[in-house]
């Protein structure tokens, strides 16, 4: 198997043209990501759901612009539940008791502490069944800044040399919510001013394959992330730390990432099975209010 050249064109001009023909889909970058107009998520039926799935398979993270400014939490949850079973986060207290699946990520203009998600991660990768899809509604977004960065972990896997892939294939890594390798461990609750962490302090951890296969597309990903992947099974801590450091840096190679830019009335959906993301904290002085839903995924294989 040859190594994928990430600098070579991957999408044919015809494919891009077809997708953009009616001006509804605009790729956000060469690695992944797209902006879409013309789909009202508060009113989706089977054909729109199929379109959304197709877009996610193709682009991995999709921002749906032009949602109703009147969108209610009820409509939002109803939409999310059409994508699959919604999970309740084990660490964060929900802002609405009647909708425990909704996580509130609110950062006030005066906050100076860490912002939630400010490190490369795939949501809940420490869980036995990590989040499949994540839905994020930007209900109050800063005029600039506060973008969400994404890394395409399929590109990260494919562009490693065959020898390196062979070394990793079949191996597992421990993912833990303490985040040994992270700059912002999730248990440092006091560092986040605006996210309401619950009482649970227990460490949640699971082993997952380093090369993960997507259940729908069979795409293979480097399923590791800086926040939660802590040790490669069978390696010493030192050996593992060196390999993981290289792989975290590799997956954040700029040509394998994209910067998704928020605008008002936007809902973002991404696939956690083959991406990592990073919430950029560059909007000090502005408020950012997001509501997140996690669609439960399967046990990684
Ligand atoms: C997250 O990490 O789940 C949130 C991303 C963001 O706030 O942009």
Boltz pocket constraint, residues with backbone or C-beta under 6 A from the ligand:
constraints:
  - pocket:
      binder: B
      contacts: [[A, 105], [A, 116], [A, 117], [A, 118], [A, 123], [A, 134], [A, 136], [A, 146], [A, 147], [A, 148], [A, 277], [A, 278], [A, 279], [A, 280], [A, 290], [A, 292]]
      max_distance: 6.0
